[in-house]
Amino acid sequence: MNNDKGQRNVSANRTLAIVTISHMMQHIFIGTSVLYPLIISELNLSYTEFGIAVALSSTVGGIFQLAPSIISRRIARPIILGVGNVLLSIGTFLTSISNSVLEFLGARVVSNIGTAPTHPMGTAILSTKFEDKQIGWALGVHYGLAYIGNIIGPIFMTFLAVTFNWRVSLFVFAIPPLVVGLTMAWYLNEGKRAAVNIKGNTLKSDVLTILKTKGVLSILLAQVFIAGAIDIVMITTYTPIFLTDGLKLDDVGRGIFYTIELAGGVFGPLVLGKIGAKQGYMKTAIVSTAVAVASVVLLSAYSSANIILAVHLFILGFFCFSFTTLVQSHLVQVTQRSSRDLAVGIYFTILFSVVSLWTAVVGYIIDYFKSFFPVFVFMGLLGIVGILILGIQIRKMNL
């Protein structure tokens, strides 16, 4: 009996490692944001054009968040994840040869479609391997270690960009997700058992069941606002631009400070995921969100880079990158096992859709005011609204 338990643990941990490597590919892609100032300059883009391109591609990626959950009823989840990595590779390569805003947009669309299966499929696969009391820890490890990709990306991409140029950097980083995508389905070796097809359940009935679950709608509403303040897409998109254009850092300086922020994002989910398992995921999420929002607003106090900014950015990454992990852990706990990928798919569909809107709005605000101060204030106000919604819901649920 102990031998069976040991084998299950080995299987679960192996799955966690493989799915996390796949997830890491997405965050290496997110790390390409360190190259955004170079891309904006060479393609001669305004912040508004750049913001709209990122927004439209994120919207498409958001729309495709539900597709993997639907497809997984017929096709094994590891295969879906593998195909996603291949598409991410193709999109990264296309970005490296982009010469206009439309080509950049098209490449981003392909990349974002490729990243769509990562969250719903990864969370669903892990939820079948770990018990409910362990899922918060598993997701914390899954996200925290995957966020190492946020660090690997900027460090080596900056090195390659300085040594060669940003196009060579992206071309090189198009290779890892291709390798992962082609080998993933074979290595997990779960075959048809990974497909989900519950008799008597329809997509419509599963969606309605999820939306009727107590607290889910409030969480989805709160994230509409919180996404505009502290979501990883917002932070990783505009922090490098703030460091370059707001604080006038060169390529190396930008890479160093940005990497410090991303390092905080690695430790945050690991630490707060463990705390959330003991104290409650939503209670931990609201405290974490409050600190994250304050950290974003306080960026407006800097006119130059210094050691205090480095510590500040670490704290910002620590708390901003943890929100998604904590909320997913709560959603996984309150939904049925067979619907967990769908619940996460709904969450990220809304998240990517709204964050794409805020990305475009923030780009316009920077162009209009020629300053980052109004942007940080605006993001702070969005965060406060989201916190209030979460706070009201927590009181109702007596969490």
Backbone torsions as a table, in degrees:
resi	resn	phi	psi	omega
1	MET	NA	-44.3	176.5
2	ASN	-62.8	-33.9	178.2
3	ASN	-65.1	-41.4	178.0
4	ASP	-62.9	-42.3	179.6
5	LYS	-63.9	-40.3	178.4
6	GLY	-63.5	-40.1	178.5
7	GLN	-65.5	-39.2	177.7
8	ARG	-63.7	-40.1	179.4
9	ASN	-64.4	-42.2	177.9
10	VAL	-61.8	-45.5	178.8
11	SER	-61.0	-44.2	-179.2
12	ALA	-65.0	-44.6	-178.5
13	ASN	-68.4	-35.8	176.7
14	ARG	-64.6	-43.8	178.0
15	THR	-61.8	-42.9	178.4
16	LEU	-58.1	-43.8	-178.8
17	ALA	-64.0	-45.1	-176.1
18	ILE	-69.2	-45.1	-179.8
19	VAL	-65.3	-34.2	178.8
20	THR	-68.5	-37.7	175.9
21	ILE	-61.4	-41.5	177.0
22	SER	-62.1	-43.7	179.3
23	HIS	-63.4	-35.6	180.0
24	MET	-61.0	-32.1	178.8
25	MET	-60.3	-39.0	178.9
26	GLN	-64.7	-38.5	-176.6
27	HIS	-80.3	-21.6	167.9
28	ILE	-65.9	-39.0	176.6
29	PHE	-63.0	-43.0	177.7
30	ILE	-61.2	-33.6	178.7
31	GLY	-63.6	-15.8	177.7
32	THR	-64.8	-11.3	178.9
33	SER	-62.3	-20.1	177.0
34	VAL	-64.7	-19.0	179.5
35	LEU	-92.5	-5.4	-175.9
36	TYR	-55.0	-44.6	179.1
37	PRO	-58.3	-37.5	178.9
38	LEU	-68.7	-40.6	179.5
39	ILE	-66.3	-45.1	179.4
40	ILE	-58.6	-42.4	-178.4
41	SER	-67.9	-48.1	-175.6
42	GLU	-70.3	-35.8	179.8
43	LEU	-86.9	-1.4	177.0
44	ASN	56.8	51.9	-178.2
45	LEU	-98.0	144.2	169.2
46	SER	-81.6	164.9	178.0
47	TYR	-63.6	-33.1	179.1
48	THR	-66.0	-47.4	178.3
49	GLU	-60.9	-44.8	179.8
50	PHE	-62.6	-45.7	-179.7
51	GLY	-61.5	-40.6	180.0
52	ILE	-67.0	-41.2	179.5
53	ALA	-61.2	-45.9	178.9
54	VAL	-65.6	-39.1	-178.6
55	ALA	-64.5	-47.5	-178.3
56	LEU	-63.8	-42.1	-179.7
57	SER	-67.9	-36.6	177.0
58	SER	-67.2	-35.8	178.1
59	THR	-62.2	-44.7	177.8
60	VAL	-61.8	-43.8	177.4
61	GLY	-60.7	-37.6	178.3
62	GLY	-65.5	-42.8	179.6
63	ILE	-60.7	-36.0	-177.7
64	PHE	-81.0	-1.5	179.7
65	GLN	-62.8	-34.3	-179.1
66	LEU	-79.9	-25.1	-176.2
67	ALA	-56.4	-46.2	179.7
68	PRO	-60.2	-36.4	179.9
69	SER	-65.2	-36.5	178.7
70	ILE	-72.0	-45.3	-178.3
71	ILE	-65.2	-31.1	-176.0
72	SER	-66.3	-11.1	175.9
73	ARG	-74.2	-13.6	-179.6
74	ARG	-123.6	-28.1	-174.9
75	ILE	-121.5	142.2	-177.9
76	ALA	-59.4	139.1	-177.2
77	ARG	-59.9	-42.6	179.3
78	PRO	-59.2	-35.1	178.3
79	ILE	-65.8	-41.1	179.1
80	ILE	-62.9	-42.6	177.3
81	LEU	-62.8	-40.3	-180.0
82	GLY	-63.2	-45.5	178.0
83	VAL	-61.7	-39.1	178.3
84	GLY	-59.2	-42.4	178.8
85	ASN	-64.7	-37.2	177.8
86	VAL	-64.1	-43.7	178.0
87	LEU	-63.7	-37.8	177.0
88	LEU	-61.6	-40.5	178.0
89	SER	-61.7	-46.3	-179.7
90	ILE	-62.2	-44.1	-179.5
91	GLY	-62.9	-40.0	178.6
92	THR	-64.4	-41.1	177.4
93	PHE	-63.2	-43.5	180.0
94	LEU	-63.3	-34.9	176.9
95	THR	-62.4	-37.1	-177.5
96	SER	-66.1	-20.6	-179.4
97	ILE	-111.7	12.8	179.9
98	SER	-69.8	141.1	178.9
99	ASN	-128.4	3.1	179.9
100	SER	-151.7	169.3	-179.6
101	VAL	-64.3	-34.5	-179.8
102	LEU	-70.2	-39.7	177.5
103	GLU	-66.8	-39.5	176.5
104	PHE	-62.0	-43.3	178.8
105	LEU	-61.6	-47.2	-179.3
106	GLY	-60.6	-42.2	179.6
107	ALA	-65.3	-39.8	178.6
108	ARG	-65.3	-36.4	178.8
109	VAL	-61.8	-47.7	179.3
110	VAL	-60.5	-43.9	180.0
111	SER	-61.9	-44.5	-177.4
112	ASN	-70.3	-31.2	172.8
113	ILE	-65.7	-37.9	178.6
114	GLY	-65.0	-33.1	-179.9
115	THR	-82.7	-12.2	-175.1
116	ALA	-56.0	-40.4	-177.8
117	PRO	-72.7	-14.6	-169.4
118	THR	-55.8	-53.3	-173.9
119	HIS	-75.7	-52.9	-178.6
120	PRO	-64.4	-41.1	-178.3
121	MET	-72.5	-43.6	-179.4
122	GLY	-62.2	-46.6	179.5
123	THR	-63.7	-41.6	-179.2
124	ALA	-64.9	-42.8	179.6
125	ILE	-62.1	-45.1	-179.3
126	LEU	-67.3	-34.9	-178.2
127	SER	-67.9	-20.0	176.6
128	THR	-86.1	-13.4	-176.8
129	LYS	-101.5	-25.1	-176.3
130	PHE	-118.2	146.7	176.3
131	GLU	-70.3	160.8	-176.3
132	ASP	-56.7	-38.1	-177.8
133	LYS	-71.3	-15.3	180.0
134	GLN	-102.8	-11.6	-171.2
135	ILE	-64.7	-35.2	177.9
136	GLY	-62.3	-42.4	177.1
137	TRP	-64.8	-44.7	-178.4
138	ALA	-61.8	-43.9	179.5
139	LEU	-69.2	-34.5	176.4
140	GLY	-61.8	-45.1	176.5
141	VAL	-64.5	-44.9	-179.0
142	HIS	-56.0	-47.3	-178.7
143	TYR	-78.2	-45.7	-177.2
144	GLY	-58.7	-48.0	-179.9
145	LEU	-71.3	-34.6	177.1
146	ALA	-63.4	-32.6	179.7
147	TYR	-67.7	-12.1	172.7
148	ILE	-59.3	-29.2	175.7
149	GLY	-59.6	-31.4	176.5
150	ASN	-62.6	-29.0	-178.8
151	ILE	-87.6	-45.8	-179.9
152	ILE	-57.3	-44.8	-178.3
153	GLY	-55.9	-62.6	-176.9
154	PRO	-58.5	-39.5	-177.7
155	ILE	-62.0	-54.3	-175.3
156	PHE	-77.7	-31.7	176.7
157	MET	-66.7	-39.8	176.7
158	THR	-62.9	-44.1	179.0
159	PHE	-59.2	-47.6	-178.8
160	LEU	-67.6	-36.2	-179.7
161	ALA	-67.2	-40.2	178.8
162	VAL	-70.3	-40.3	-178.6
163	THR	-73.1	-42.8	-179.3
164	PHE	-118.2	-93.4	174.0
165	ASN	-165.5	173.4	-175.3
166	TRP	-66.3	-25.9	-179.5
167	ARG	-69.4	-44.0	176.7
168	VAL	-61.8	-40.5	179.8
169	SER	-58.0	-47.5	-179.6
170	LEU	-68.6	-37.2	178.7
171	PHE	-60.4	-44.0	179.7
172	VAL	-63.5	-41.7	-175.9
173	PHE	-82.2	2.7	171.8
174	ALA	-81.7	-14.1	-175.6
175	ILE	-77.1	-47.8	-176.5
176	PRO	-55.6	-47.2	-179.9
177	PRO	-65.3	-26.6	176.5
178	LEU	-66.3	-44.8	179.5
179	VAL	-63.8	-45.7	179.6
180	VAL	-62.7	-43.6	-178.1
181	GLY	-63.3	-39.4	-177.3
182	LEU	-74.2	-24.0	-176.4
183	THR	-103.5	-15.6	-169.4
184	MET	-63.4	-51.6	-176.4
185	ALA	-59.7	-39.0	179.9
186	TRP	-67.2	-41.7	-173.6
187	TYR	-72.7	-37.2	177.8
188	LEU	-69.1	-34.4	170.4
189	ASN	53.3	48.1	179.6
190	GLU	-104.7	-13.3	175.7
191	GLY	54.8	-144.3	-175.2
192	LYS	-68.6	-18.2	-179.6
193	ARG	-63.0	-20.8	-178.7
194	ALA	-81.0	-11.3	177.6
195	ALA	-76.7	150.0	-177.3
196	VAL	-116.7	123.4	177.6
197	ASN	-151.2	83.8	-175.7
198	ILE	-83.3	121.4	-179.2
199	LYS	-65.0	138.2	178.2
200	GLY	86.8	-11.4	179.4
201	ASN	-101.9	134.1	174.3
202	THR	-114.0	163.3	179.0
203	LEU	-59.1	-43.0	-178.7
204	LYS	-63.0	-44.8	-178.5
205	SER	-66.0	-37.7	178.6
206	ASP	-66.1	-42.2	179.0
207	VAL	-62.8	-44.9	-179.9
208	LEU	-63.2	-39.0	178.5
209	THR	-62.6	-42.3	179.4
210	ILE	-64.2	-46.5	-177.0
211	LEU	-68.2	-25.1	178.5
212	LYS	-83.8	-10.9	179.2
213	THR	-64.1	132.4	-174.9
214	LYS	-56.9	125.8	176.5
215	GLY	92.7	-16.6	-175.5
216	VAL	-65.3	-46.6	-178.8
217	LEU	-61.8	-37.9	179.1
218	SER	-65.3	-39.7	178.1
219	ILE	-63.6	-44.0	-179.9
220	LEU	-64.1	-37.7	178.3
221	LEU	-69.2	-43.5	-179.0
222	ALA	-61.3	-39.3	-176.8
223	GLN	-68.8	-22.1	175.7
224	VAL	-56.3	-38.8	-179.1
225	PHE	-89.5	-42.1	-178.4
226	ILE	-62.7	-34.0	179.7
227	ALA	-57.8	-37.9	-179.2
228	GLY	-72.0	-11.8	-177.0
229	ALA	-103.6	-48.1	-169.2
230	ILE	-132.8	6.3	-178.6
231	ASP	-61.2	147.9	-177.0
232	ILE	-58.4	-33.5	178.7
233	VAL	-64.8	-44.2	178.8
234	MET	-63.2	-46.5	-175.9
235	ILE	-65.8	-45.8	-177.1
236	THR	-75.9	-20.4	177.8
237	THR	-78.2	-45.9	-170.1
238	TYR	-102.7	-15.8	175.9
239	THR	-62.6	-48.0	178.6
240	PRO	-59.9	-36.0	179.5
241	ILE	-69.1	-39.7	176.9
242	PHE	-62.7	-43.0	-179.7
243	LEU	-64.5	-35.3	-177.8
244	THR	-81.4	-54.4	-174.1
245	ASP	-89.5	-29.5	179.9
246	GLY	-84.0	-42.2	-176.6
247	LEU	-107.9	-1.1	173.7
248	LYS	61.3	38.9	176.1
249	LEU	-81.5	149.3	175.5
250	ASP	-82.0	-176.6	-175.0
251	ASP	-60.0	-43.0	-178.6
252	VAL	-68.3	-45.9	179.6
253	GLY	-61.2	-42.1	177.4
254	ARG	-61.2	-44.2	-179.2
255	GLY	-62.0	-40.3	-178.6
256	ILE	-66.6	-50.9	-177.2
257	PHE	-67.6	-37.3	179.7
258	TYR	-66.8	-38.3	179.1
259	THR	-65.3	-36.2	177.1
260	ILE	-61.7	-43.0	177.2
261	GLU	-61.0	-43.8	-178.2
262	LEU	-69.5	-29.2	175.7
263	ALA	-63.2	-38.6	174.8
264	GLY	-60.5	-35.1	179.0
265	GLY	-68.4	-20.1	176.3
266	VAL	-77.0	-46.0	-175.8
267	PHE	-76.2	-32.3	-176.9
268	GLY	-54.5	-57.5	-179.6
269	PRO	-60.6	-35.0	179.0
270	LEU	-65.0	-46.3	-176.9
271	VAL	-75.6	-49.9	-175.9
272	LEU	-72.5	-28.3	175.3
273	GLY	-63.1	-39.5	178.7
274	LYS	-70.1	-40.7	177.8
275	ILE	-65.1	-41.3	-179.7
276	GLY	-61.4	-34.9	179.3
277	ALA	-63.2	-29.8	-178.9
278	LYS	-92.9	-42.1	-173.0
279	GLN	-95.8	-12.2	-176.1
280	GLY	108.7	128.7	-174.8
281	TYR	-65.1	-40.4	-176.9
282	MET	-74.6	-36.6	175.8
283	LYS	-61.8	-44.9	179.0
284	THR	-65.1	-38.1	-178.5
285	ALA	-63.3	-41.1	-176.3
286	ILE	-70.2	-38.2	176.3
287	VAL	-66.4	-45.3	179.2
288	SER	-60.2	-42.7	-179.4
289	THR	-64.7	-40.3	179.5
290	ALA	-60.9	-44.4	178.7
291	VAL	-66.5	-40.1	-179.3
292	ALA	-63.2	-45.1	-179.6
293	VAL	-63.2	-43.6	177.6
294	ALA	-60.7	-38.9	-179.8
295	SER	-64.7	-38.0	178.5
296	VAL	-66.1	-47.5	-178.3
297	VAL	-61.3	-39.8	-176.9
298	LEU	-70.6	-10.4	173.7
299	LEU	-61.8	-24.6	-179.4
300	SER	-66.7	-12.0	-177.8
301	ALA	-80.9	-10.8	-173.9
302	TYR	-96.4	136.4	173.4
303	SER	-115.6	-9.3	177.2
304	SER	-154.2	164.9	-178.3
305	ALA	-87.8	139.7	177.7
306	ASN	-155.2	-177.8	-176.8
307	ILE	-64.4	-33.6	178.7
308	ILE	-64.0	-40.2	177.3
309	LEU	-61.5	-39.3	-179.9
310	ALA	-60.1	-46.6	178.1
311	VAL	-64.1	-41.4	179.2
312	HIS	-58.9	-46.3	-178.7
313	LEU	-65.3	-35.5	176.7
314	PHE	-62.6	-45.6	179.1
315	ILE	-63.1	-41.8	179.7
316	LEU	-60.0	-47.3	178.5
317	GLY	-63.7	-40.3	-179.3
318	PHE	-55.4	-45.6	-175.0
319	PHE	-91.6	-37.6	-179.0
320	CYS	-63.6	-41.3	-174.1
321	PHE	-78.4	-5.9	-176.5
322	SER	-91.4	-18.7	-173.9
323	PHE	-58.2	-48.8	-177.8
324	THR	-60.8	-41.0	179.5
325	THR	-62.2	-45.6	-178.1
326	LEU	-65.6	-43.5	-178.9
327	VAL	-67.0	-42.4	177.8
328	GLN	-61.5	-40.7	179.2
329	SER	-60.3	-39.7	177.8
330	HIS	-67.2	-44.3	-179.8
331	LEU	-62.0	-40.2	179.5
332	VAL	-63.9	-37.3	-179.3
333	GLN	-67.7	-36.6	-171.8
334	VAL	-96.0	-3.2	179.6
335	THR	-112.0	161.5	-179.8
336	GLN	-70.4	148.8	-178.9
337	ARG	-55.0	-42.0	-175.6
338	SER	-69.2	-15.8	-175.9
339	SER	-112.5	7.2	-173.6
340	ARG	-65.8	-40.0	177.9
341	ASP	-65.2	-34.4	178.5
342	LEU	-68.4	-41.4	178.4
343	ALA	-61.1	-45.0	178.7
344	VAL	-67.8	-36.0	177.5
345	GLY	-62.3	-42.7	177.7
346	ILE	-63.1	-44.8	179.8
347	TYR	-56.6	-49.4	-176.1
348	PHE	-77.0	-24.7	174.2
349	THR	-61.4	-47.8	178.7
350	ILE	-67.2	-43.8	-178.0
351	LEU	-58.9	-51.1	-177.2
352	PHE	-67.6	-32.6	179.0
353	SER	-67.0	-47.2	-177.6
354	VAL	-74.1	-35.9	-179.1
355	VAL	-68.0	-28.9	176.2
356	SER	-66.0	-37.8	176.5
357	LEU	-63.4	-48.4	-178.2
358	TRP	-65.3	-33.4	178.3
359	THR	-61.2	-43.2	178.7
360	ALA	-67.4	-41.6	-179.4
361	VAL	-62.6	-44.7	-179.7
362	VAL	-63.4	-41.1	176.5
363	GLY	-59.1	-41.6	179.1
364	TYR	-66.5	-41.5	-179.4
365	ILE	-61.6	-41.7	178.3
366	ILE	-62.4	-44.3	178.8
367	ASP	-63.6	-41.9	-174.6
368	TYR	-69.3	-46.8	-175.7
369	PHE	-93.2	-12.1	-177.3
370	LYS	55.3	35.7	-176.9
371	SER	-156.5	151.9	177.9
372	PHE	-91.9	-15.3	-177.8
373	PHE	-58.3	-49.5	179.1
374	PRO	-60.9	-30.9	-179.8
375	VAL	-65.8	-46.6	-178.5
376	PHE	-66.4	-36.3	176.3
377	VAL	-65.5	-44.2	179.1
378	PHE	-60.4	-46.0	178.8
379	MET	-62.7	-38.0	178.0
380	GLY	-63.2	-41.1	179.0
381	LEU	-64.0	-42.1	177.0
382	LEU	-60.0	-42.7	-179.5
383	GLY	-63.9	-39.5	179.9
384	ILE	-62.8	-42.3	178.1
385	VAL	-60.3	-45.4	179.5
386	GLY	-62.6	-41.0	178.8
387	ILE	-62.6	-41.5	179.1
388	LEU	-61.8	-41.2	178.8
389	ILE	-63.8	-45.0	178.7
390	LEU	-63.6	-41.4	-179.3
391	GLY	-61.5	-42.9	178.4
392	ILE	-62.9	-42.1	-179.1
393	GLN	-66.7	-40.0	179.5
394	ILE	-62.8	-39.7	178.6
395	ARG	-64.7	-39.1	179.7
396	LYS	-65.9	-35.9	-176.4
397	MET	-88.0	-4.5	-179.7
398	ASN	55.6	41.9	-179.1
399	LEU	-81.8	NA	NA
